[in-house]
């Protein structure tokens, strides 16, 4: 799991925001395919949700680190 998060940690905050946007668009597309019966690998939805959560977690950590630097 650490390898998956490491890719997100190497990104800047702006890159993470754009990555989350693209992941959410992909998730929307997969949900649409699921509802129309075209999606064969339903585990892709859960994988995308986890990637979104990982990216959001790293973004929050970066924001928290920035807050700590400003207070000091």
N, C-alpha and C positions, 0 to 999 in steps of 0.2 A: 504494500500500500504506500510506503514511503516514496517509491519510485514514481508513482502516479502523482503525488503531491509535489514532488521536486520540480516537475515541469511547470507547474503553476507558480512555484516560488521564484523561478528564474524570470518571470514576466514582470513588466511594470504594471502599475495600477490601471493605466489606460488600456494596455493590452488585455488585462484580465477582464475589464468591462466589455470590450469588444468580443472577447472569447465567450463570455457569459451570454451576450446577446445572440451570437451565432449558435450556441448550444441550445438556447431556448427556442430559436427558430427551427432547429433540427428536431427538437422534441415535439413541437407543434406538428411538424410534418409527419413524424412517426405516429403521433396520436391520430392524425387524420387517416393515415394508411391503416391503422388498427381498426378504426371505425368502419372503413370501407371493405375490410377483409383482405387487404393486400399485403399486410405485414406478416412475414413468416417467422422472423426472429424477434419475439416479443421481449426477450431479455435486453435488447438494445435500449428500450425505454428506461429500464432500471439503471443501466450503465450511464445513460445521459443524465439522469437525475442525480446520480452520485457524483458525476463530474461537475455538475452545476454547484452542488453543495460544497465540493472541495474548493472550487474557484472562489465561491462566496466566503468560505472560511479563511482562505489566504488573504482575500481583500480585506476582511475584517481585521485580521492580524496586522496587516500593513497600516490600516487606519489607526488601530490601537497604538502601534509603535510610533506613529507620527504624533499622536496625542501626548505620549509620554515624553517625546523629545521637546515638544512645545512647552510643557509644564516645567521642565527642568531648567 
